Amino acid sequence: MENTVACYILVFIIAALACGVPCSEALDTSESAKQSYIVYMDKSMKPKHFSLHQHWYSSLIDEVSGSNSDATEMLLYAYNTVTHGFAAKLTTTEAEAMENTDGCLAVFPDSVYRLHTTRTPDFLGLSSSHGLWPLSHYADDIIVGVLDTGIWPESKSFNDQGLTQIPARWKGECEVGAEFNASHCNNKIIGARYFVKGYEAKYGHVHEKRSYRSPRDSDGHGTHTSSTVAGSEVPGSNLLGFAAGTARGIATKARLAVYKVCWPGDCLGSDLLAGMEAAVSDGVDLLSLSIADDSVVPYYKDAIAVGALGAIEKGVFVSCAAGNAGPTPSMIYNTAPWITTVGASTIDREFPAPVVLGNGKNYRGSSLYKGKTLGNKQLPLVYGKTASSNEFANLCLKESLDSNMVSGKIVLCDFGEKLETTVMGLVVREAGGAGMIIVNRPADGESLWTDCHLLPATSVDFKSGVEIKAYINSTKNPTATIKAEGMTVVGKTRAPVVASFSSRGPNPLVPEILKPDLIAPGVNVLAAWSGHVSPTHLTSDKRRVDYNIISGTSMACPHVTGIAALVLAVHSTWTPAVIKSALMTSSLPFDNSKRLISESVTALPANAFAIGAGHVNPSASIDPGLVYDVEFDDYVSFLCSLNYTKSQIHILTRNAKASSCTDLRSQAEPGDLNYPSFSVVFHPLNLVRATRRTVTNVGGGSCVYEVALENPPSVNIVVEPRTLVFKEQNEKASYTVRFESKITSHHKSGGHEEFGQIWWKCVKGGTQIVRSPVAISWQ
């Protein structure tokens, strides 16, 4: 569920790619109308008489379909950069035949993806007078590709005032479409394209009243993420007066290349792959995808993982959202180690709207309501559950409330999974209610859903909700008021705190790879918005805003992409793995009160399955001291350690020779990948785990590092050697780590988790501290 704490509950882009079927597996044999499939091919198998791979693919379509179809209409996309193959409209019988053709690696049914800042730069410590911003020239020559719902080019966040000419290496285009022409691109939006063939193969032609068949954004999500990563400075920005100040993206002068791959309600995997293919070919330096696959499927079945590895091999950094399925463990997405996976945290900004009961008690609340307030007037208070005989009245679902019971009253509603609080508010208003109090679920802890309601409304935590319900039940005529006065308060609260919705580990696919990698601001983020829709997405809401405040790991992801762009601008030769390592090992485990970052659910210190390495720390990321680099062959060795077949690895590597595990250095376990963090899994017959890491000195020159350890309570960590000596920049050194369990792994300890840390501290020649989190679990 996307916990959008904003003017509408933004549904996070979640994929459903679980139904991919390798060529060696049986497809559904029931005959049906044509649908789109993604076909992965062995490029080297192209017969010599075909001059282009696209001609080969067309001939294969002709072969499996006979003379019944036009191959040019059936072929949707040909992929040649981040992956090899094509997307086509086929029947299930034709797909079965395709899987048996020479050169076919896999046939995957095209899958549906669903759409599930004035303060953040300051909170992150970015300053125009010193540090990463001026050192990087605000990432002026860096090109960021954003795959999302498109862009609203008229937003002031995309003005190109003060920007230099477009980088000469850029090969992209500004694609013309509905209400979008070449003049909408400039030196900020240097490219804009759209990919809709997969979507239209499934649903028919795009409805022009619901969306634009062009790069123009009708949803708002893409405009928001694009302006977060690279929006220009816009003084006086706000949402209905909230969060007023100067809006700016993280990489203020970076260039934007926008790839619209998501349409009303859904995004199709074939369109997504086509967007990634185009972005890398066009020359982007980084990719930002607030998109995820909500299924635990092997990487060769995950279109994002496939496309991302192809991008990484080309030197393109890839950042993805971790998902919004928290706080349930192991509901985390985008777990491939070549992807930088980002969780969400709060910032030190609040929008207070407290509840005051008739007995004088006051409860903390939060709201973005802007309109006629209740003032100090006490109104009758009723619990939705008792305001109707409908079994869902406590959730304030559509037509669940009795207007005779709620008219003129403040209604208390329970928040539920996959509910939109603004829709609940509309239900209350249509039933005649004067206001609404939304009560958190127990799993949401102290997180408050801050939304842009159409009536006086506020959210309170679960504990407060219990006390308010007790007051209602024990009072003959309960009353309350909501003090929604449009306030913005900064710097008065502990932050960052892990958002309750942010997806947590352990990694459900490969537990030996710790995910998320790190966290970044993703709650109550102000950024640009589409002029096509209201801030709530409700059809009855006729308001239009230039900026909106929303929440989700969708918002956290572009923060990290923007910081990576700044780092790349300073260190142009750094690989995606080196940039990722620098971001992770320099991240912070502490909040603004110098205490450990806490969980919003329990208020206890958050562990590595919630925060990964920690909260992103831009100023320290340009001088990390040591980095953990990963070469492409290392990723292939990692895939071999998962016992993938040669064909399955070929899908990811696009190269038959690179798919042979016998030609590579042996990597016995997935955890042997040269990763900046450690996730150790003990099994009943193996209570000792050992691994090796290699670090590269990217500091100024000679330096001596000494190790420091924080051992988990039930584990001894042994590092050899304990000292690493570097005489020059870019010198490498290796060390081994041995993890020894003090307890036996059995049914009582199964599922048990503990955490620690490994630090490398420069004690001579510098001041860098290189920190790696350690997560331990017993199975």
Solvent accessible surface area in square Angstrom, and as a share of the most:
residue,aa,sasa,rsa
1,M,24,0.11
2,E,2,0.01
3,N,3,0.01
4,T,1,0.00
5,V,1,0.01
6,A,0,0.00
7,C,0,0.00
8,Y,8,0.03
9,I,5,0.03
10,L,3,0.01
11,V,49,0.28
12,F,0,0.00
13,I,0,0.00
14,I,7,0.03
15,A,1,0.01
16,A,38,0.30
17,L,9,0.05
18,A,52,0.40
19,C,65,0.39
20,G,5,0.05
21,V,24,0.14
22,P,7,0.04
23,C,22,0.13
24,S,108,0.70
25,E,76,0.34
26,A,89,0.69
27,L,12,0.06
28,D,98,0.51
29,T,90,0.52
30,S,64,0.41
31,E,112,0.50
32,S,54,0.35
33,A,86,0.67
34,K,72,0.30
35,Q,70,0.31
36,S,4,0.02
37,Y,5,0.02
38,I,4,0.02
39,V,0,0.00
40,Y,2,0.01
41,M,2,0.01
42,D,19,0.10
43,K,65,0.28
44,S,91,0.59
45,M,95,0.42
46,K,48,0.20
47,P,47,0.29
48,K,201,0.85
49,H,146,0.65
50,F,40,0.17
51,S,91,0.59
52,L,104,0.52
53,H,36,0.16
54,Q,94,0.42
55,H,89,0.40
56,W,8,0.03
57,Y,4,0.01
58,S,25,0.16
59,S,36,0.23
60,L,11,0.05
61,I,0,0.00
62,D,65,0.34
63,E,120,0.54
64,V,23,0.13
65,S,6,0.04
66,G,42,0.40
67,S,116,0.75
68,N,135,0.69
69,S,27,0.18
70,D,74,0.38
71,A,8,0.06
72,T,105,0.61
73,E,120,0.54
74,M,5,0.02
75,L,20,0.10
76,L,14,0.07
77,Y,27,0.10
78,A,42,0.32
79,Y,3,0.01
80,N,80,0.41
81,T,25,0.15
82,V,0,0.00
83,T,0,0.00
84,H,21,0.10
85,G,0,0.00
86,F,0,0.00
87,A,0,0.00
88,A,0,0.00
89,K,58,0.25
90,L,0,0.00
91,T,19,0.11
92,T,7,0.04
93,T,66,0.38
94,E,16,0.07
95,A,0,0.00
96,E,42,0.19
97,A,41,0.32
98,M,0,0.00
99,E,24,0.11
100,N,119,0.61
101,T,17,0.10
102,D,112,0.58
103,G,11,0.11
104,C,18,0.11
105,L,21,0.11
106,A,0,0.00
107,V,0,0.00
108,F,11,0.04
109,P,24,0.15
110,D,15,0.08
111,S,4,0.02
112,V,16,0.09
113,Y,0,0.00
114,R,124,0.45
115,L,24,0.12
116,H,38,0.17
117,T,4,0.02
118,T,15,0.09
119,R,56,0.20
120,T,0,0.00
121,P,0,0.00
122,D,72,0.37
123,F,37,0.16
124,L,13,0.06
125,G,50,0.48
126,L,10,0.05
127,S,29,0.19
128,S,78,0.50
129,S,92,0.59
130,H,122,0.55
131,G,26,0.25
132,L,2,0.01
133,W,7,0.02
134,P,46,0.29
135,L,106,0.53
136,S,3,0.02
137,H,131,0.59
138,Y,38,0.14
139,A,0,0.00
140,D,30,0.16
141,D,79,0.41
142,I,14,0.07
143,I,0,0.00
144,V,0,0.00
145,G,0,0.00
146,V,3,0.02
147,L,0,0.00
148,D,1,0.01
149,T,4,0.02
150,G,0,0.00
151,I,0,0.00
152,W,47,0.16
153,P,14,0.09
154,E,94,0.42
155,S,16,0.10
156,K,141,0.60
157,S,3,0.02
158,F,1,0.01
159,N,54,0.27
160,D,44,0.23
161,Q,165,0.73
162,G,65,0.63
163,L,23,0.11
164,T,80,0.46
165,Q,144,0.64
166,I,65,0.33
167,P,11,0.07
168,A,111,0.86
169,R,101,0.37
170,W,33,0.12
171,K,144,0.61
172,G,20,0.20
173,E,84,0.38
174,C,30,0.18
175,E,48,0.22
176,V,93,0.53
177,G,23,0.23
178,A,31,0.24
179,E,120,0.54
180,F,3,0.01
181,N,68,0.35
182,A,63,0.49
183,S,94,0.61
184,H,44,0.20
185,C,23,0.14
186,N,47,0.24
187,N,30,0.15
188,K,0,0.00
189,I,1,0.00
190,I,8,0.04
191,G,2,0.02
192,A,0,0.00
193,R,50,0.18
194,Y,34,0.13
195,F,20,0.08
196,V,6,0.03
197,K,98,0.42
198,G,0,0.00
199,Y,16,0.06
200,E,30,0.14
201,A,25,0.19
202,K,103,0.43
203,Y,103,0.39
204,G,34,0.32
205,H,128,0.57
206,V,5,0.03
207,H,106,0.47
208,E,88,0.39
209,K,169,0.72
210,R,139,0.51
211,S,1,0.01
212,Y,22,0.08
213,R,66,0.24
214,S,0,0.00
215,P,0,0.00
216,R,10,0.04
217,D,0,0.00
218,S,12,0.08
219,D,23,0.12
220,G,0,0.00
221,H,0,0.00
222,G,0,0.00
223,T,0,0.00
224,H,0,0.00
225,T,2,0.01
226,S,0,0.00
227,S,5,0.03
228,T,1,0.01
229,V,0,0.00
230,A,0,0.00
231,G,1,0.01
232,S,13,0.08
233,E,80,0.36
234,V,11,0.06
235,P,104,0.65
236,G,61,0.58
237,S,4,0.03
238,N,54,0.27
239,L,1,0.00
240,L,52,0.26
241,G,41,0.40
242,F,3,0.01
243,A,3,0.02
244,A,73,0.57
245,G,29,0.28
246,T,37,0.22
247,A,3,0.02
248,R,42,0.15
249,G,0,0.00
250,I,1,0.01
251,A,0,0.00
252,T,11,0.06
253,K,72,0.30
254,A,0,0.00
255,R,1,0.00
256,L,0,0.00
257,A,0,0.00
258,V,0,0.00
259,Y,2,0.01
260,K,2,0.01
261,V,0,0.00
262,C,1,0.01
263,W,5,0.02
264,P,28,0.18
265,G,40,0.38
266,D,13,0.07
267,C,1,0.00
268,L,1,0.00
269,G,0,0.00
270,S,0,0.00
271,D,0,0.00
272,L,1,0.01
273,L,0,0.00
274,A,6,0.05
275,G,0,0.00
276,M,0,0.00
277,E,20,0.09
278,A,8,0.07
279,A,0,0.00
280,V,16,0.09
281,S,48,0.31
282,D,8,0.04
283,G,16,0.16
284,V,6,0.03
285,D,25,0.13
286,L,0,0.00
287,L,0,0.00
288,S,4,0.02
289,L,0,0.00
290,S,3,0.02
291,I,0,0.00
292,A,0,0.00
293,D,4,0.02
294,D,59,0.30
295,S,31,0.20
296,V,92,0.53
297,V,14,0.08
298,P,39,0.25
299,Y,3,0.01
300,Y,15,0.06
301,K,28,0.12
302,D,13,0.07
303,A,5,0.04
304,I,0,0.00
305,A,0,0.00
306,V,0,0.00
307,G,0,0.00
308,A,0,0.00
309,L,0,0.00
310,G,0,0.00
311,A,0,0.00
312,I,19,0.10
313,E,78,0.35
314,K,116,0.49
315,G,44,0.42
316,V,7,0.04
317,F,4,0.02
318,V,1,0.01
319,S,0,0.00
320,C,0,0.00
321,A,0,0.00
322,A,0,0.00
323,G,0,0.00
324,N,1,0.01
325,A,17,0.13
326,G,9,0.09
327,P,35,0.22
328,T,74,0.43
329,P,88,0.55
330,S,37,0.24
331,M,83,0.37
332,I,4,0.02
333,Y,18,0.07
334,N,6,0.03
335,T,10,0.06
336,A,1,0.01
337,P,1,0.00
338,W,5,0.02
339,I,1,0.01
340,T,2,0.01
341,T,0,0.00
342,V,0,0.00
343,G,0,0.00
344,A,0,0.00
345,S,0,0.00
346,T,29,0.17
347,I,6,0.03
348,D,8,0.04
349,R,8,0.03
350,E,47,0.21
351,F,1,0.00
352,P,40,0.25
353,A,1,0.01
354,P,33,0.21
355,V,0,0.00
356,V,32,0.18
357,L,2,0.01
358,G,43,0.42
359,N,82,0.42
360,G,56,0.54
361,K,116,0.49
362,N,96,0.49
363,Y,20,0.08
364,R,120,0.44
365,G,3,0.03
366,S,11,0.07
367,S,4,0.02
368,L,0,0.00
369,Y,18,0.07
370,K,99,0.42
371,G,43,0.41
372,K,183,0.78
373,T,57,0.33
374,L,31,0.15
375,G,30,0.28
376,N,123,0.63
377,K,133,0.56
378,Q,68,0.30
379,L,20,0.10
380,P,62,0.39
381,L,7,0.03
382,V,16,0.09
383,Y,26,0.10
384,G,0,0.00
385,K,126,0.53
386,T,78,0.45
387,A,0,0.00
388,S,27,0.17
389,S,122,0.79
390,N,62,0.32
391,E,144,0.64
392,F,98,0.41
393,A,0,0.00
394,N,34,0.18
395,L,38,0.19
396,C,0,0.00
397,L,52,0.26
398,K,153,0.65
399,E,149,0.67
400,S,3,0.02
401,L,21,0.10
402,D,56,0.29
403,S,58,0.37
404,N,135,0.69
405,M,81,0.36
406,V,0,0.00
407,S,67,0.43
408,G,38,0.37
409,K,59,0.25
410,I,0,0.00
411,V,0,0.00
412,L,0,0.00
413,C,0,0.00
414,D,21,0.11
415,F,6,0.02
416,G,10,0.10
417,E,110,0.49
418,K,147,0.62
419,L,29,0.15
420,E,53,0.24
421,T,0,0.00
422,T,4,0.02
423,V,56,0.32
424,M,3,0.01
425,G,1,0.01
426,L,29,0.14
427,V,10,0.06
428,V,0,0.00
429,R,104,0.38
430,E,125,0.56
431,A,13,0.10
432,G,34,0.33
433,G,9,0.08
434,A,30,0.23
435,G,0,0.00
436,M,0,0.00
437,I,0,0.00
438,I,0,0.00
439,V,3,0.02
440,N,3,0.02
441,R,47,0.17
442,P,87,0.54
443,A,41,0.32
444,D,1,0.00
445,G,11,0.11
446,E,96,0.43
447,S,17,0.11
448,L,17,0.08
449,W,5,0.02
450,T,1,0.01
451,D,0,0.00
452,C,0,0.00
453,H,3,0.01
454,L,38,0.19
455,L,6,0.03
456,P,14,0.09
457,A,0,0.00
458,T,1,0.00
459,S,1,0.00
460,V,0,0.00
461,D,22,0.12
462,F,76,0.32
463,K,147,0.62
464,S,14,0.09
465,G,0,0.00
466,V,73,0.42
467,E,69,0.31
468,I,0,0.00
469,K,41,0.17
470,A,55,0.43
471,Y,22,0.09
472,I,21,0.11
473,N,121,0.62
474,S,94,0.61
475,T,46,0.27
476,K,187,0.79
477,N,111,0.57
478,P,19,0.12
479,T,36,0.21
480,A,0,0.00
481,T,3,0.02
482,I,0,0.00
483,K,46,0.19
484,A,4,0.03
485,E,92,0.41
486,G,18,0.17
487,M,97,0.43
488,T,49,0.28
489,V,37,0.21
490,V,64,0.37
491,G,46,0.45
492,K,163,0.69
493,T,41,0.24
494,R,75,0.28
495,A,0,0.00
496,P,7,0.05
497,V,24,0.14
498,V,0,0.00
499,A,2,0.01
500,S,1,0.00
501,F,1,0.00
502,S,0,0.00
503,S,0,0.00
504,R,12,0.05
505,G,2,0.02
506,P,27,0.17
507,N,3,0.01
508,P,44,0.28
509,L,50,0.25
510,V,4,0.03
511,P,41,0.26
512,E,30,0.14
513,I,2,0.01
514,L,3,0.02
515,K,0,0.00
516,P,0,0.00
517,D,1,0.00
518,L,0,0.00
519,I,0,0.00
520,A,0,0.00
521,P,0,0.00
522,G,0,0.00
523,V,17,0.10
524,N,13,0.06
525,V,0,0.00
526,L,0,0.00
527,A,2,0.02
528,A,0,0.00
529,W,3,0.01
530,S,0,0.00
531,G,28,0.27
532,H,52,0.23
533,V,23,0.13
534,S,4,0.02
535,P,0,0.00
536,T,0,0.00
537,H,64,0.28
538,L,20,0.10
539,T,127,0.74
540,S,52,0.34
541,D,3,0.02
542,K,161,0.68
543,R,58,0.21
544,R,124,0.45
545,V,15,0.09
546,D,110,0.57
547,Y,11,0.04
548,N,0,0.00
549,I,0,0.00
550,I,0,0.00
551,S,0,0.00
552,G,0,0.00
553,T,0,0.00
554,S,0,0.00
555,M,0,0.00
556,A,0,0.00
557,C,0,0.00
558,P,0,0.00
559,H,0,0.00
560,V,0,0.00
561,T,0,0.00
562,G,0,0.00
563,I,0,0.00
564,A,0,0.00
565,A,0,0.00
566,L,0,0.00
567,V,0,0.00
568,L,23,0.12
569,A,36,0.28
570,V,48,0.28
571,H,47,0.21
572,S,90,0.58
573,T,123,0.71
574,W,31,0.11
575,T,55,0.32
576,P,14,0.09
577,A,10,0.08
578,V,10,0.06
579,I,3,0.01
580,K,9,0.04
581,S,0,0.00
582,A,0,0.00
583,L,0,0.00
584,M,2,0.01
585,T,3,0.02
586,S,13,0.09
587,S,5,0.03
588,L,77,0.38
589,P,17,0.11
590,F,96,0.40
591,D,9,0.05
592,N,74,0.38
593,S,44,0.28
594,K,166,0.71
595,R,128,0.47
596,L,87,0.43
597,I,2,0.01
598,S,9,0.06
599,E,25,0.11
600,S,9,0.06
601,V,40,0.23
602,T,77,0.45
603,A,60,0.46
604,L,115,0.57
605,P,81,0.51
606,A,16,0.12
607,N,55,0.28
608,A,9,0.07
609,F,10,0.04
610,A,1,0.01
611,I,14,0.07
612,G,2,0.02
613,A,1,0.01
614,G,0,0.00
615,H,9,0.04
616,V,2,0.01
617,N,24,0.13
618,P,1,0.01
619,S,63,0.41
620,A,36,0.28
621,S,0,0.00
622,I,26,0.13
623,D,75,0.39
624,P,6,0.04
625,G,0,0.00
626,L,0,0.00
627,V,1,0.00
628,Y,2,0.01
629,D,37,0.19
630,V,15,0.09
631,E,118,0.53
632,F,41,0.17
633,D,74,0.38
634,D,27,0.14
635,Y,8,0.03
636,V,0,0.00
637,S,5,0.03
638,F,0,0.00
639,L,0,0.00
640,C,26,0.15
641,S,18,0.12
642,L,37,0.19
643,N,134,0.69
644,Y,31,0.12
645,T,74,0.43
646,K,119,0.51
647,S,55,0.35
648,Q,32,0.14
649,I,0,0.00
650,H,9,0.04
651,I,3,0.02
652,L,0,0.00
653,T,3,0.02
654,R,24,0.09
655,N,71,0.36
656,A,34,0.26
657,K,179,0.76
658,A,25,0.19
659,S,1,0.01
660,S,23,0.15
661,C,54,0.32
662,T,127,0.74
663,D,112,0.58
664,L,39,0.19
665,R,156,0.57
666,S,95,0.61
667,Q,16,0.07
668,A,80,0.62
669,E,70,0.31
670,P,13,0.08
671,G,16,0.16
672,D,36,0.19
673,L,2,0.01
674,N,22,0.11
675,Y,5,0.02
676,P,5,0.03
677,S,3,0.02
678,F,2,0.01
679,S,12,0.08
680,V,12,0.07
681,V,4,0.02
682,F,0,0.00
683,H,66,0.29
684,P,73,0.46
685,L,181,0.90
686,N,57,0.29
687,L,49,0.24
688,V,61,0.35
689,R,37,0.14
690,A,69,0.54
691,T,19,0.11
692,R,144,0.52
693,R,6,0.02
694,T,36,0.21
695,V,0,0.00
696,T,14,0.08
697,N,1,0.01
698,V,18,0.10
699,G,6,0.06
700,G,82,0.79
701,G,22,0.21
702,S,69,0.45
703,C,8,0.05
704,V,33,0.19
705,Y,1,0.00
706,E,82,0.37
707,V,14,0.08
708,A,29,0.23
709,L,45,0.22
710,E,76,0.34
711,N,71,0.37
712,P,1,0.01
713,P,103,0.65
714,S,16,0.10
715,V,0,0.00
716,N,63,0.32
717,I,8,0.04
718,V,57,0.33
719,V,0,0.00
720,E,96,0.43
721,P,63,0.40
722,R,122,0.44
723,T,57,0.33
724,L,6,0.03
725,V,85,0.49
726,F,1,0.01
727,K,162,0.69
728,E,109,0.49
729,Q,92,0.41
730,N,100,0.52
731,E,53,0.24
732,K,119,0.51
733,A,23,0.18
734,S,35,0.23
735,Y,2,0.01
736,T,61,0.36
737,V,1,0.00
738,R,107,0.39
739,F,2,0.01
740,E,48,0.21
741,S,19,0.12
742,K,120,0.51
743,I,59,0.30
744,T,78,0.45
745,S,2,0.02
746,H,75,0.33
747,H,161,0.72
748,K,161,0.68
749,S,11,0.07
750,G,37,0.36
751,G,60,0.58
752,H,74,0.33
753,E,66,0.29
754,E,17,0.07
755,F,50,0.21
756,G,4,0.04
757,Q,30,0.13
758,I,1,0.00
759,W,55,0.19
760,W,1,0.00
761,K,79,0.34
762,C,11,0.07
763,V,82,0.47
764,K,144,0.61
765,G,66,0.63
766,G,31,0.29
767,T,126,0.73
768,Q,28,0.13
769,I,95,0.48
770,V,1,0.01
771,R,17,0.06
772,S,2,0.01
773,P,6,0.04
774,V,0,0.00
775,A,1,0.01
776,I,0,0.00
777,S,17,0.11
778,W,1,0.00
779,Q,97,0.43
